């Protein structure tokens, strides 16, 4: 089995791009799962009651569709 990302072994702390692991992650360390999730943005925008009712219906419809798809295990 060959290494797809380069010839250097990963055990010595160096990556195929020539940087050590400590150099790459010297800034803030984040959980890899958090890096894949989109960042939530919160605004102080005030919406009407009708907007919130439509949003609730949309979310309920989406949740019901997921339950139909995955809930019947």
DAVENSUL-V663090 format. One line per field, one symbol per residue. ss: DSSP state (H for helix, E for strand, L for the rest). psi: psi as a letter, one per 20 degrees, with the letter a starting at -180 (. if undefined). Layout:
ss=???
psi=???
This chain:
ss=LLLLLLLLLHHHLELLLLLEHHHHLLLLLLLHHHHHLLLLLLLLLLLLHHHHHHHHHHHHHHHHHHHHHHLLL
psi=pqpijrhpqihjjqrhjiqrhhhgkicppqphhhhhqqppppqkpprrhhghgggggghgggghhhghgiil.
